[in-house]
Amino acid sequence: MNINYKVLTIIPIILALLSLTLVSVNGLKESIDVSGGTEISILAPANTDLSVLKEQLPDSEVKISESSIGTFVVIKSGLETDVDSVRAVVKGFFNVQDLSELSYTEKQIGSVLSSKFWEEGMKAVGFAFIFMTIVVYAIFRTPVPSGAVILAAASDMAIALGGMSLFNIPISTATIAALLMLVGYSVDTDIMLTTRVLKRRSGTLDERIAGAMKTGITMSLTTIFAMAVLYLVVTFVVPAADVLANIAAVLLIGLIGDLMLTWMTNAGILKYYVSEYKKGK
């Protein structure tokens, strides 16, 4: 923190801006939760050549994943796709009269419900930030430290969205919930750091930051490890539960970003605020 801490403060902010640029250029993949459509999941019989099924469904997204219990096929079709024709192709491919003869699940979401999910999800994110801002300012009652906490949380979400765009993780009700969880994780470490720096009087400024860093990094690494284990287990053991994998991936990206935003950006702003800004006034 003693060498070029102002430069280190800016690096995560640049990363957040680049993430937003990536989202604006590359966009975000939408799940049927927010775009509407049909999702058919099938546990395929052993030794089935599923590449042919992909060719027979050019207008649908066909995802194939291997697990310890077999091969899962997930077919996602948009609202514009004729679901009956998709079902007919699937029945013909697996040579069954009815899909219930297979290990099969189907989820359908209409345009009205999907738009409602999207609207309510955006409201939840907006209200979370509003109430977070109120609570943070009520705790510290100072614009600069409060603004640093809010900036870190917003940048953390921007980095997570950039990661979702880069790795093709769909935006859905589950990943929106993961983004809300991420706000909580981010604010948790930022408030702990800010409280240690501003309200403790023992030790020097650098010692207080270092003490907070030991506690905060331990907290973050514990959660990162747990999410990494969840992601690996779901990916390689139960790939059909890809919602859990998406949640874990979003939290992993966001928590890694939060390490930089808390201990480079927020810590740098607090160091400047205490050592230079307050003394200057």
C-alpha distance (Angstrom), angle and dihedral (degrees) to the residues before:
residue distance angle dihedral
M1 . . .
N2 3.80 . .
I3 3.81 96.7 .
N4 3.82 118.7 66.7
Y5 3.81 93.2 -30.2
K6 3.81 89.7 159.1
V7 3.80 90.4 58.1
L8 3.80 91.0 47.7
T9 3.81 88.6 51.7
I10 3.81 91.7 60.3
I11 3.83 98.8 46.3
P12 3.85 97.4 76.7
I13 3.82 90.5 45.0
I14 3.80 89.6 54.9
L15 3.82 88.5 49.4
A16 3.82 90.0 52.1
L17 3.82 91.3 50.1
L18 3.80 90.7 49.0
S19 3.81 88.6 50.6
L20 3.80 91.3 53.8
T21 3.81 89.4 48.2
L22 3.80 89.6 52.5
V23 3.81 90.9 50.6
S24 3.81 91.9 49.4
V25 3.82 92.1 49.4
N26 3.80 102.0 34.9
G27 3.80 98.7 28.3
L28 3.79 127.4 -153.4
K29 3.77 125.6 -75.6
E30 3.80 110.3 -119.7
S31 3.79 124.3 -141.1
I32 3.79 120.7 -143.9
D33 3.82 87.0 -101.4
V34 3.80 90.1 75.4
S35 3.81 102.3 21.3
G36 3.81 101.1 37.3
G37 3.77 127.8 -125.6
T38 3.79 142.6 110.1
E39 3.78 131.2 -62.5
I40 3.82 120.2 -164.5
S41 3.82 118.9 -170.9
I42 3.81 121.7 -167.4
L43 3.80 134.1 178.4
A44 3.81 97.9 -139.9
P45 3.81 122.2 -140.7
A46 3.80 115.4 -105.1
N47 3.83 120.0 -83.2
T48 3.82 94.3 18.9
D49 3.80 116.6 152.6
L50 3.79 99.5 -135.2
S51 3.81 96.1 177.3
V52 3.82 88.5 83.5
L53 3.80 90.4 56.3
K54 3.80 90.1 57.0
E55 3.79 90.0 54.2
Q56 3.81 91.6 50.0
L57 3.83 92.3 53.2
P58 3.82 104.3 47.9
D59 3.82 93.2 154.0
S60 3.81 94.4 53.3
E61 3.79 132.7 67.0
V62 3.81 109.5 -115.5
K63 3.79 115.7 -166.3
I64 3.81 120.4 -171.8
S65 3.80 121.7 -167.6
E66 3.78 132.2 175.0
S67 3.79 123.7 -138.2
S68 3.78 139.3 167.4
I69 3.82 90.5 -93.4
G70 3.80 98.6 46.5
T71 3.80 144.5 -74.0
F72 3.78 119.5 -43.5
V73 3.79 123.0 -154.3
V74 3.80 119.2 -163.2
I75 3.81 117.0 -171.3
K76 3.80 116.4 -167.4
S77 3.80 120.1 -170.1
G78 3.79 128.7 -178.1
L79 3.79 126.8 -128.8
E80 3.80 90.6 -94.9
T81 3.83 92.7 59.9
D82 3.81 120.8 92.9
V83 3.82 102.6 -118.2
D84 3.81 93.3 -163.5
S85 3.79 90.4 59.0
V86 3.81 90.3 49.4
R87 3.81 90.5 51.6
A88 3.82 90.3 48.0
V89 3.81 91.8 52.6
V90 3.81 91.2 48.3
K91 3.82 92.9 48.9
G92 3.79 90.8 48.2
F93 3.78 92.9 47.7
F94 3.81 94.1 50.7
N95 3.83 92.0 36.8
V96 3.82 96.6 -126.2
Q97 3.79 131.7 135.2
D98 3.81 93.7 -142.0
L99 3.79 131.8 21.6
S100 3.81 89.9 -131.3
E101 3.81 85.9 75.8
L102 3.82 87.0 71.1
S103 3.80 130.8 63.0
Y104 3.78 88.5 -95.6
T105 3.81 142.0 158.9
E106 3.79 129.6 178.7
K107 3.79 131.3 -163.7
Q108 3.80 123.6 -169.6
I109 3.81 126.1 -172.8
G110 3.79 122.7 -178.5
S111 3.79 127.5 -143.6
V112 3.83 94.6 -103.1
L113 3.80 94.0 51.6
S114 3.81 94.0 43.3
S115 3.82 92.2 50.8
K116 3.80 88.6 48.9
F117 3.82 90.6 51.9
W118 3.81 89.9 50.9
E119 3.81 93.4 46.8
E120 3.80 93.8 48.1
G121 3.80 91.6 45.4
M122 3.79 92.1 54.1
K123 3.80 90.5 47.2
A124 3.80 90.1 52.3
V125 3.81 91.6 52.1
G126 3.81 91.7 46.5
F127 3.80 94.5 48.7
A128 3.81 90.7 45.7
F129 3.80 90.7 57.2
I130 3.80 93.6 44.2
F131 3.81 94.2 51.3
M132 3.80 91.4 41.0
T133 3.81 89.7 54.5
I134 3.81 91.7 49.6
V135 3.80 93.8 48.2
V136 3.81 94.7 45.3
Y137 3.79 92.9 49.4
A138 3.82 90.7 45.9
I139 3.81 89.4 54.8
F140 3.81 99.4 47.1
R141 3.84 102.9 20.2
T142 3.81 89.9 -158.9
P143 3.81 123.3 107.4
V144 3.81 100.5 -141.8
P145 3.84 100.7 50.6
S146 3.82 91.2 38.4
G147 3.80 90.9 49.2
A148 3.81 90.6 49.6
V149 3.81 91.3 56.0
I150 3.82 92.0 48.2
L151 3.82 92.1 45.2
A152 3.81 90.5 52.0
A153 3.83 92.5 50.1
A154 3.83 93.0 47.6
S155 3.82 92.4 46.2
D156 3.79 90.4 47.6
M157 3.80 90.0 56.4
A158 3.82 90.2 46.8
I159 3.83 91.1 54.1
A160 3.81 90.6 48.1
L161 3.81 90.7 51.8
G162 3.80 89.9 48.4
G163 3.80 89.6 52.4
M164 3.80 90.4 49.5
S165 3.80 90.1 52.9
L166 3.81 92.9 45.7
F167 3.82 96.2 47.6
N168 3.81 95.8 36.5
I169 3.82 94.9 -116.4
P170 3.81 107.5 164.3
I171 3.77 123.5 -122.2
S172 3.80 106.7 -120.9
T173 3.78 140.9 145.1
A174 3.82 87.7 -85.5
T175 3.81 95.8 51.3
I176 3.81 91.1 44.3
A177 3.81 86.4 55.9
A178 3.82 88.3 49.4
L179 3.82 89.9 53.0
L180 3.80 89.5 52.2
M181 3.81 89.9 50.0
L182 3.79 87.8 50.5
V183 3.80 91.0 56.9
G184 3.80 88.4 55.9
Y185 3.81 93.5 48.9
S186 3.80 91.7 47.3
V187 3.79 95.8 48.3
D188 3.80 90.7 46.2
T189 3.81 95.2 62.2
D190 3.81 93.8 36.9
I191 3.81 93.1 53.1
M192 3.80 90.7 47.0
L193 3.83 90.6 51.9
T194 3.81 94.1 45.2
T195 3.81 92.5 47.4
R196 3.80 92.2 50.5
V197 3.81 92.5 48.5
L198 3.81 100.0 43.1
K199 3.79 105.0 30.8
R200 3.79 103.4 35.9
R201 3.78 118.4 80.1
S202 3.82 101.0 -175.7
G203 3.81 116.9 100.1
T204 3.78 130.6 6.4
L205 3.81 123.5 -61.6
D206 3.81 92.2 -100.5
E207 3.81 91.1 48.4
R208 3.80 91.4 52.3
I209 3.82 91.1 49.3
A210 3.81 91.2 47.2
G211 3.82 91.6 49.9
A212 3.78 91.6 50.0
M213 3.80 89.9 46.8
K214 3.81 92.8 56.5
T215 3.80 91.8 52.3
G216 3.81 96.1 40.4
I217 3.80 97.1 46.8
T218 3.81 90.1 48.8
M219 3.82 89.6 53.1
S220 3.80 92.9 47.6
L221 3.81 95.9 44.8
T222 3.81 90.7 51.0
T223 3.81 90.6 55.7
I224 3.81 92.8 41.9
F225 3.81 90.2 53.6
A226 3.81 91.6 48.6
M227 3.82 92.2 49.7
A228 3.82 91.4 46.3
V229 3.81 90.4 53.6
L230 3.81 90.9 47.6
Y231 3.80 91.5 49.8
L232 3.81 93.5 49.3
V233 3.81 94.1 45.7
V234 3.80 93.2 49.5
T235 3.81 93.8 43.3
F236 3.80 97.3 49.3
V237 3.81 103.7 25.5
V238 3.83 108.2 28.9
P239 3.84 106.6 16.8
A240 3.80 91.5 162.9
A241 3.81 87.6 71.8
D242 3.80 91.0 67.7
V243 3.82 91.2 146.6
L244 3.81 88.7 72.5
A245 3.80 90.4 47.3
N246 3.81 90.4 52.6
I247 3.81 92.0 49.5
A248 3.81 91.2 48.9
A249 3.83 92.1 47.1
V250 3.82 93.3 51.0
L251 3.80 91.5 48.6
L252 3.81 91.7 47.1
I253 3.80 92.5 52.6
G254 3.79 92.4 44.4
L255 3.80 95.6 46.2
I256 3.80 92.1 50.0
G257 3.80 87.9 50.5
D258 3.80 89.5 47.1
L259 3.80 91.0 58.0
M260 3.80 88.9 61.4
L261 3.79 96.0 39.5
T262 3.80 94.9 49.6
W263 3.79 101.2 39.7
M264 3.80 99.0 33.7
T265 3.82 107.8 26.8
N266 3.80 103.7 28.0
A267 3.81 94.1 35.7
G268 3.81 90.1 48.2
I269 3.82 92.9 50.0
L270 3.82 90.9 48.5
K271 3.81 91.5 48.2
Y272 3.79 90.5 51.7
Y273 3.82 91.6 44.4
V274 3.81 95.2 51.4
S275 3.81 100.7 35.1
E276 3.82 101.3 37.1
Y277 3.79 115.6 7.5
K278 3.81 98.7 49.0
K279 3.79 92.4 41.3
G280 3.79 90.6 50.0
K281 3.78 89.7 55.6
